[in-house]
Structures are given as structure tokens and as C-alpha cells.
Amino acid sequence: MTMARVEVDRDRCEGHGRCEMSAPEIYRLDDDGELEILLSEVGPDQRPGAEAGVLACPVAALRLSP
Ligand code: SF4
């Protein structure tokens, strides 16, 4: 099973929370507005949610690798 890593560029992230709205099972903003990646490795089942978060981010701070 191919796993992909969810990566955040913290210098870019502005805490908009669009990723969290798209996939709260993967992305969460903590009380300080800091993004927490709840699932850093995603398999085929979680990948669509992870990708939705990547696409939702207005500052392109997220990416999946590979
Ligand atoms: S949508 Fe982008 S800028 Fe907003 S919290 Fe998520 S990663 Fe950060």
C-alpha cells in the first residue's frame, strides 16, 4: 500500500483553517492557531481528504509527498 506524507510549510501557513474545514480528520488548528497534522502518513482511504486540504489552502502551504 502506498503511503504519502502530508507536509506543511510553516513559514507559509497563515492559519486560515481551510484545510481543517476540508478534512478535519487530518488537519487541526490548535488553540494558538498552529496547524497540527493529525495524520502525517495517509493511505488510499485518507488521501482524498488530504488532497482536498492541499487544494483548499489559499497560500499553498501543504503538499503530499510523493
Ligand atoms: S489552509 Fe493553509 S494556511 Fe490555512 S491553516 Fe491550512 S495550511 Fe495553514
Boltz pocket constraint, residues with backbone or C-beta under 6 A from the ligand:
constraints:
  - pocket:
      binder: B
      contacts: [[A, 8], [A, 12], [A, 13], [A, 14], [A, 15], [A, 16], [A, 17], [A, 18], [A, 19], [A, 20], [A, 27], [A, 29], [A, 35], [A, 53], [A, 56], [A, 57], [A, 58], [A, 59], [A, 60], [A, 61], [A, 62]]
      max_distance: 6.0
